């Protein structure tokens, strides 16, 4: 058994249907630890980087519809991004999430309970994303999170100096 990290996204349809609590409760059955969590508004650039393989595998139409779905053209433009950590994290999360196609997912899985296929677009509104394997998990975690946004370091890091303008609260309480 390997200690792994995996990215989970509660997608726009999961957010708009108020399924966040149900999904996190179901994922807690894995006994894994959440080491990162944040709400993200997805830009086209982030969606393209995340779903880069989809264009090759499913074609331009499904790729574009998926980008629209993730960017909030149908529901909301927010997702909850989570990083789970622990023994066999990828396998455990994927089992609870269920098959990508909601119609083929176990009815007791997250996607089986809450997912649907939109007949007009062919897009799987499957409520959650779960990393497919260790290589993809690392790529996705690094795409969605900076090292300082995680509760502990899981991949090698490097120090660099960044000068940025920061937004702060107008008045401190």
Protein Blocks (a to p, Z undefined) as FASTA:
>chain_A
ZZddddddddfklmmnopmmmmmmmmmmnopacfbdcdddddfklmmmmmmmmmmmnojk
lmmmmmmmmnopmmcmcdcddddedehklmmmmmmnopfblmlpcfkbmklmmgccdfkn
opacehiacdfblmlmmmmmmmmpcfklpfbdfbdcddddddddddddfbaZZ
